[in-house]
Amino acid sequence: MAIDLQFTKGQGTGNDFVLFADPAGEIDLSPSQIAAICDRHFGVGANGTIRAVRSEHVPEGRAALRGEPSAEWFMDYWNADGSPAEMCGNGIRVFTRFLLENDLVSLRSGDSLPIGTRAGVRDVQLSGSGFSVDLGRWRLDGGEPLVRAKNLQVARPGLGIDVGNPHVVVALSSDEELESADLSFIPVLEPEVVGGVNVEFVVPADPLVTDGVGSIAMRVHERGSGETLSCGTGAAAAALATRHWAGAGAPNSWRVQVPGGVLGVRMFAAEDGEHVALSGPAELVYDGVLALP
């Protein structure tokens, strides 16, 4: 059935999304429709599509409500190729901005807004740069696969990290190496990761730490979307990997430079183990209506 989809285009450090409100869960887009929306030549163009749906109307949202009854809204996130994703660190900040601008929620300084995701409930707060989201517990996961990328001469060892979705982080030796990698091609991992993985390529700053804050530069190939200007969970994974490699004495606060801007990452102790938080801007760009067959 043809529909006219009222949407909003949003972005966080260049990671862009098409968002729409479907409180009652009545709009069920197919993967091919999502891919068409995200197509940069024939659609709106985006790294992903986000549906704002009340948690009670989707199975994953009902699961979130069992853990956190106040998680009224569920971020139904889909990659540009139409595949579902567990989490999106930039997307959840833009999603929060969308909810606020459409008077679907309120959020005061110091308060937390729980959001349901496929990775579980995530808490969002206002911050000086926009919003900060607690990505929850992280873990080393996925081993140290070899990673090959086009224009990098030799395979490099990566480090598998899970921050609600899977990542492999690769350290490079220079900004020139980082710039030379052609991430329009999917990096090849040995062994292959079933279901795909986000791959981050990182160069530490020199000096690595200034005034207690670590600094790195990063590029990313996101599964289902290709190279993007930014990846929020990828920035968190990259900072965690760099701290792991740096060893004892490495800081818990990081500045991550991505092609689309700067993100903040902070690790902190919680009752259930160490959490990682991501902070950065979130903007709504324009509204529109798209006719979908």
N, C-alpha and C positions, 0 to 999 in steps of 0.2 A: 504494500500500500504506500503510495506517495505521501510524503510529509514535507511541510515547510519547517525546517529546524531553526529555531531562534538560538543563536550562539554568541559567545564572546570570545575574542582572541586575546590571549594573555601570554606573558613571558616572564621568566626569571633568569637573569644573566644570559639571555639569548636562547634559552631552552623554551620553545614556544608550544602552546597548547590551544586546542579548540575546546571550550567548555560550554556545557548547556545544563539547564536545570530540568530535572525530571523527578520531582518530589515523590510521586506515587509509583514510580517504576513502570511507567506505561510505554516508554520508548525503548525498544530492543533493537539496536542497530546491529547489522551483520558485520563480520570482519571485512567483507568487501566494501561495505558502505563506509566503515571507518577509514579504510585505506584510501578510498576516494576523497573523503573529507581532507585527509592529511596530505594528499598529493599536491605538490607545490606548483604544478603546471595546470592541472585541471580542477583542483579543489581549492580550499581555503589555504592549505599549506601549514603543516605543523609537525612537531616531533611526536605528538600523541593527542588523544582525545580523552576528555575527562567529563563523566556524567556525575552531576550532583544529585544523589538519590537518598531518600531517607533510609536509614539502615534497616528498618523493619521490613522493607520491601524487597530485599535481596538476600539470598542465603548467607553470603559472606558477611553481610551487614548484621544479620541476626546473630551470627557467631560473635561478632564484635560486641554487640549489646549484652551478650551473656557475660563477657568479661568486664565491660564498662557500660552500665545502663545509660550514662549521659552522652554516649557517642551517637548523637542523633543522626549525623550525616555520614554517608559512606562515599569515599572517593573511588569511583569506578573508572580506573585508568586503563587505557588501551594504547599500545605502541602504534607507530605509524603504519606498520604492516597489518594491523588488525589483530595482533596477538595480545593477550592480557598480560599485565605486569603486576608484581606484588606491591611495589612501592615506587615512588618518585619523589625525591627530596625537593627538587625545584617545583614539581607539580603540586605538591601539597601546600606550599606557600601561596602559589597562584590560586589554588582552589580556595584557600582561606580568604584571600582578598575577594574572590568572586562571591563567596557566601556573605561577607560583610557588606560589599557594595550593593548586593541585592536584598539586603535587610533580612536574610535568612538566619543569621546569628548575630550576637553581639560579643564583643571581646574588649575588656578593659585592661589597662596596664597592670601587670602582675598576675592576671588570671590566665588559666590554661583552657584551650578549646580541644576536647578529644575528638579525633577524626578516625572513623573506621577505614581500614585499608585491607587488602588481601594479606598483608604481612602482620596484621593485628592493629590495635588502636595506637595512634600516635598523637602526642600532645603538642599543640602549637601555641606560642606566645608572641606578643608584640616584641619587637626589638628595635634598636636604633637604626638598623639598616633595612628593616621591613618586618620580617618574621623569623622566629627561631623555632625549630622542631626537634623534639627529642626522638631520635631514630631508634631508641631502645638499646637493648644489649647487642653487642656485636660479637663475632667469633671468627677465629681463623678457620677456614673451611675451604677445601678444594686443593690442598697441597701446594706444590710448586711446579706447575706445568711449564714446559717450554713454549714460548710464544714467538711466532714468526709474523712479521708485518711487512708489507710491500715497501721497498726502499731502505729497510734496515738490513744491513749486510749479514748479520748472524742472528740465530735464535737467542732469545734472552729468557732467563728464568723469571717466572711471575710468582706472585703470592696470592693465594685464594683467601678472600675475606667476604663474609656475609654480614650485611647490615639490613637484613630484611629481604634483600634480593642479592644475587650472586655477582661477585666481582673478581677479576684477576688484575693485579697491579704490577706493572713492569717499570723498573728503574732504568733511565737512560743517562748517558754521560754528559750531554751538553744540550743547549738550546738548539743548536744546529741539527742534532739528531732528532730532537722532538719535532722540529719544523719539517724535516725531510720525510717523515713517515707518511705514507699515503693511506689514510684511514677510510677512504672510499671503498676499499676492499676489506672484507671481514678478516681480522687476524686469525691465524691458524694456531690452535693449541694442541699440544701433545702431552698427555692424552687429551682427546676431545672431551668437552664437557657436554653431557646430554642435556638438551633443552636450551643450550646457549648460555652466554655469560657476557657481562659488560667488561670491557678491557680498557684499563687506564694506563697511559704512558706518562711518566713523571720525571721531572728534573728538579733536584733540590736547589734552593737558592745558595748563593755564596756571599755572606755567611748563611748557614742554615737557620740560625736562631738570632733574632734581634729583639732586645728588651723582653725576653721570655716568650716570644711568639715565633714558631717555626714557619718557614715560607717555602712553598713549592709551586712549580708550574705544571699544568696537566692538560693533556688532550685525551679524548675518549671516543671509543666506538661502542655505541649502545646496541645491544641485541634488539632486533626488530625495528631499529630506527636509523642505523648507520652512524657516521660521525655527527655529533651535535656540538653546538657552541658551549654547552655546559652539561654537567650531570651532577645533581646534588648528592645522591648516595655515592656516586663515584668519587666526588671530592672527599667525602668522609672516609671512604675506603682507602683513597690515596694517602690521606694524612695518617691514618692508622698504620698503613704499611710502612710509610717513611719513619714514623716513630718506632715501629718494631725493628727496622733495620738500624736506626740510630742508636738503639740500646739505652742502657740506664742513663738517666739524666735528661733524656729528650723531653720536650715540653708537652703539655696537654692542650695547648691552644695553638691553632694553625691558621695561616692565611693561604688560601688556594687560588692561584691565578688561573683562570680558564679563558678561552678565547672570547667569551661573552662578558667577562667581568671578574669580580672577586667574591669568593665565598668564605665564610668563617666556619671553622670546625673546632669543637671543644669536647674533650673526653672528661667524664666525671663519674665519681662513685655513686652507686645507688644500692638499694637494699638487695636487689637480685643480681648484682654484679656491675661491672663498668658499662656505662651508657656512652653514646656519642651523639652530640647535638650539631645541627647545621643551621647557619643563619645567613640571610641574604635578602635581596630585594624581590619584590613581586609586583608586576604591573599589569593592568588591563589595558589593552590597546584600542580595540573597537568592538562594536556590536554589529550583527548582521543577521540576515535570514538566508538560508541555503535550501533550495529545492532538492529533495532526495527522491529518487525513483523508488 
